[in-house]
């Protein structure tokens, strides 16, 4: 990593396990605050992620940068196979604001690309293959770094917020479906609901086959509250018709002094689309979150979502407050 040798006492090492997670969470929170990003990753959330990695070798894919024994940044690389056949090689991470513009960010990206090229050599050469990273548009340094290295904006995403929970319109369900409570202790039921949600996203941009590790990660997240999920069932077939997975980030709310819930995933399976079910699930979710004392609800959306989700969210009072992009570069 020659680009970073000018930083005295710099050491790059693999993650040592969960003992490193408090420092990783602190760096991520510091970076997000500096870059005007609301998300504040917790140790508990990172622990669930580390216990259930997918297509990742911790010793080769999670590297920590330390200066004189103090963590100043880390990098995470992974890959996934899209349902359309393409392979994506992802780079992500954080770098302390005090150590930016000194070559370390560039060195980490170079290292990440080299690692992912070695992984890609094991995959079919004829398949489309790209490097990828996600970033909020307020992370100006990261955007500039990746654009200099040949990455281009492939897709836009918005985070939206609704602060009008006291003026929600009616939310009638279409005929033939009903909402049923979710038992948080019924793991087979929760897995069935999660599978239905994942299946509904298979025709969306960037989708890939998900694994049980990701389900376990969701179940172990401190923000997962199945009691808040809204699940519509087909009364004739007993199948899941649509799902809204909702959560409350209590620690993040306390840090920001607010009462915000999230609609993490809103999905309607193909046979049940264009019947108003998505709108009903969304409005029932807002009502459920309001009943828990929350005053605003956020969600994320692909700006080019093929099912018209952006228009749906705007129609019930959501407004964009953050913007992020997916950047890609052909391998």
N, C-alpha and C positions, 0 to 999 in steps of 0.2 A: 504494500500500500504506500508507494513512494510519494503520492500526492499529499500525504498527511505527516511525513516524517519531520516537518518543521515544528510540530507541536511537541514540546518537551514532555517526557514522562508518559507518552501515549502508549496504552496497551490495548490490543484487540483480543478478546477471548470469547469462547463459547459460553452460553448460559450455564450456570451451575445448578439450576433447579429453582424450586419455589422460594428459596432464600433470597434470590435476586429480585423477586417481584415487587417488594416495596419501593426499591430504587427505580424500577421500570415505570411503575405507576406515577411516581413523583416527577420523573422526566417528562412523561406524556402529558401530565397535567400542566407542568410549567410551559411546555411548548404550546399547548392548546390555548392557554391564557394569553401568551405572547402573540399568537397568531389569530386571536379573536374567534376561536372555535369553542363552542359551548361544551362539548363532550369532555367529561373528566373520568377517564378510566380508573377503576378501582382495583385493589389487590385481589379481591374476590373474583372479579370478572376475568382478570388476567390468569388467575389460577385455574378457572374452568377452561379457558382457552389452552393453557399449557398442558393440562391433563388430557385433552382430546384434540391433539393436532391431527391434521389431515395432509398427506403428501408433503411431510416436513420431517427432516432429520434435525433434532434440536442442536446437535453438536456441529452441524454444518450450516444450518439455516438461521439460527438465532445467535447473532454476534453482538457483544457489548463493547463499547468504546469507553475506556477509563483513562483519566489523567490523574496521576499521583493517587490512585486508588479510589477516585471519585467518578461515578458514572456520569458521562456527558452525552451519551447517545446510544442507540441500539438499532439493529437492522434485522428484519424478518423477511425471509424469502420462502415462497411456496409455489406450487403449480396446480393447475386443474384442467380437466378435459371438458370442454363445452359440449352440450348436447348436439350442436351442429357439427362437431368433429374437430374444431380447432383446439390447439393447446395454448394456454395462457400461463405466463411465468411472471409472478407478482413480486414486486418489491415494495416494502413499507418500512416505516421506522420513524424515529424522532432524533433530533439533534438540538442540544441545549443552545438557546440563543446566544450565549456568550462564546460559543465555539463555532459559530457560523462564519462563512467567508474566510476560512483558513485552510481550505482544501480537504477537510475531513468528510464533508458531505459527498464531494466528488469521489473520494477514495472508496467510500462505502458503496456508492452506486456501481463503481467499477468492479468491486469485489462481488456485489450481488449479481451483476450480469455474468461475470465469469462462472460463478456457482451455478446459475440457471442454465448457462450454455452446456455445462457438464451434465446437468439433469436432462436437458433437451436431447442430448446425443443418444439417450436411451429410448427416445420416442420415435414414431414413424416420421422419417424425413419428408415424406410427401404431404403430410398434414399441414394446414396453415398454423403458424406458430408466431407468437408475439410476446414481447415484454409488456408489462402493464403496471401502472401505479394509479392510485386514487389520491386526490388532494382537494382540499377546500381552496377556493380562489383567493382567499385572504393569505394563503401561504405563498407569498410572492417569491421568496427565495427558492422554494422547492419547485415552483412552476418554471422559473428561469433556468434552474439547474437541469431539469429533465428536457426542457425544450432545446437547450444547447446541445444535448446529447441525442437529438433527433426524434424525440417523442412528439406526438401531435395529439390534440384533443379529439377523442373518438366519440364521447358521449357526455351530456350534461345532466346533472341531478340537482334537485332542489330539496331543501328542508323547509317545511311549511308549518305555520303556527295558526291555531284557532283560539281566540280569546273571547269568543261569543257563546260560551256554553250555557248561558242563561236564556238564550233565544233560539233553541234548536227546533227545527220543523218536525212534523210527524215522521215516523220511520216505519211505515207498514211493510211487512214481509210479503213477498209474492205468494200466491196460492201454492200449497203443496210442500212448504218448508216450515220448519219451526226451530226456535232457539231452545237449546237444552243446557242446563248447568254442567260445568266441567268439574269432575272430581280430581283434585290435584294428586291424590294417592293412587289413582288408577293408571299405572304406567302403560298398559296396552292401549287404553283409550287415548291417552295423550299422544302416543306414537301414531295411532291411526289419524288423529287430527293433524299432526305435523306432516305426515306423509301426504295427506290431501292438499295441504297448503303448498308443499314443495312441488307436487304434481301440477298444480295450477300455474306455477311460475315457469314451467318448462318451455313455453313459447315466448318468453321474454328475453330481451337482449342480455347476453352474457350468462345465461343459465347453464348449470352443469348438474350432473348427478350428485346428489348429496348422500352422506353416509350416516350411519348410526352414531359415529363420534360427534357429529354436529348436533344430533338430537340430545345426546348426553351433555354436551356443552351447554345447550339451551336449558336443560333441566337443572344444571348445577349453577347457573347464573343467579346471583342474588336478586336480580331484577325480575326474574320470571315469576309471574303470578297467574297461574291457570284460572283462578277464580274470576279474573278480569276478562278472560278470553270470551269472545262471542262466536259461537259455532252454530251454523244453520245445517239442519239435517233434512234430507228428503224423507217425508213421512211414509211414502210408498215403498221405497227401496232400503231405507235405513242407512243410506250412504251420506257422507259429508258433502254438502253442496257448496259451502263457503266458510271462510274462517277469518276472524280478525284477532291477531295475537297482540295483546296490549300489555303495557308494563308501566311501572312507576319507579324512576331512578331516585330513590330516597336520599342517598348520599349526595348526589349531584344537586338535587333540589335544596338540600340544607346548605351546601357550599355557595349556591347562587342566591339563596333567600327567596325561593319561589315555589309554586305549587303546580308542577307541570307533569302531565302524563304523556305516554307515547303510544301511537298505533304503529307497532313495529312491522307487521306484515298484514296486509289486507288482500285476500285472494278469493276468487270465485272460480270454481271448476268450469270447464268449457260448456257442459250441457246446461248450465244454469245462468249463463251470462245474458245480458241485454234484457233482464226482467226486473231490474231494480234491486237485486239482492245486495250488490256491493254498497249501494247507498244506504240500505237498511242496516247492514252490518256496521257501517261507519257511524251512523247516527246512534245506534244502540251502544257502540263503544264510547262515544262521547258522553252519553247519558250515564254509563257505568262509571266512567272516570270522574265525572262531575259529582256523582253520588259519593265518591271517596274523598270529597273535599277539594278537588283540584280546580284550578281556575283557568287553565289553558292546556292545550293538547298539541303535540308536535307529531310530524310524520315525514318520511322521506319519499321522493318520487322520481322516477326516471322521466325526464322532460319529454321523451318521445315514446312513453308507454303506449303500446298498441291498443290497449283496452280503454283509452280515454280517461285514465285515472286523474290526470292533472285537472281536467275540466270538472270532474266530479268533486274533487277537493275544493276547488275554487267556488263551486256552487253552494257549498254549505259553510263558507266563511273562512277557509284557510288562505293564508297569504304567505308568500315566499319571504324567508328571512336569512337563509344561507344558500350558497351556491357552491357546488363541487363538480369536478370533472374526472373522467377516466382518460388517462393518457396512455397511448400505445406506441410501440415501435416494432416493426417486423424483426423477427429473430434472424 
